[in-house]
């Protein structure tokens, strides 16, 4: 497994790393999750991202890592506890990290991120924006000074607000999800160049769009579904044609596409099974995509440069869609 430097942190992280969103349950099978995680570490993965709001992810990862001797870089986030969590309450901010450390079985975390610092209705992190102010910034500085946190970051889904936060120079790392993949590339235009200018580490979450790019959905795409815009539908059809020409799986192309960008430090993968981990790592080890293939992917992607306003953040292939918030 190749490693890359995580921006100004100086940490070398595996270019394919573990995302903890689904590490916790893994279909309810703790042992399956443990085996998948340990297999990933055995194959060279050294970075794990988790959060208090990822179900029991922190607890599961803490148990998975019991007895593991190899160094593991751990990242978690603020929020979710105690309940109700008050983001401008200094005591709540500290208790969030304290519980994370307890569950992870660690004296400190390498990375502590402000979770969804920009999404309306999630948490009101800031007492003032531009310049950003609030107790969270003060507490993060204190936690670093006390040795409980090595580096700080921001992790979310809205490109342009994350870019505003990146420009402050306060944070060491940015995690962007759902906005840098084969067909969704807003982060490549609006965020990653800003992070590069600040020498921030860049982590890409959901490179396969939580399943939409993990496998093909030829029948649904050809038939057309009401939540899929005509432009997006044509993009997917063109992408499937390109995959057939290359003889490549969509998951391999998706992971290798993200890792073709030298400004990205690492991208996160799931760990639902040992087989999934091995397949993803084998794909990453093939290296960046050829320049001509990247050019053709860019031509496909630029046909829908921005997400249509009615498009769900996670395309609900294989599920019933009843409008925003109604996927099942």
Buried (B, 14 or more C-beta within 10 A) or exposed (E): BEBBEBBBBEBBBBBBBBBBBBBBBBEEEBEBBBBBBBBBBEBBBBBBBBBBBBBBBBBBBBBBBEEEEEEBBBBBBBBBBEEEBBBBBEEBBBBBBEBBBEBBBBEBBBBBBBBBBBEEEBBEBBEEBEEBEBBBBEBBEBBBEEEBBBBBBBBBBBBEBBBBBBEEEBBBBBBBBBBBBBBBBBBBBBBBEBBBEBEBBBBBBBBBBBBBBBEBBEEBBEEEEEBBBEEBBBBBBBBBEBBEEBEBBBBBBBBBBBBBBEBBBBBBBBBBBBEBBBBBBEBBBEEBBEEEBBEBBEEBBEEBEEBEEEBBBBBBBEEEBEEEEEBE
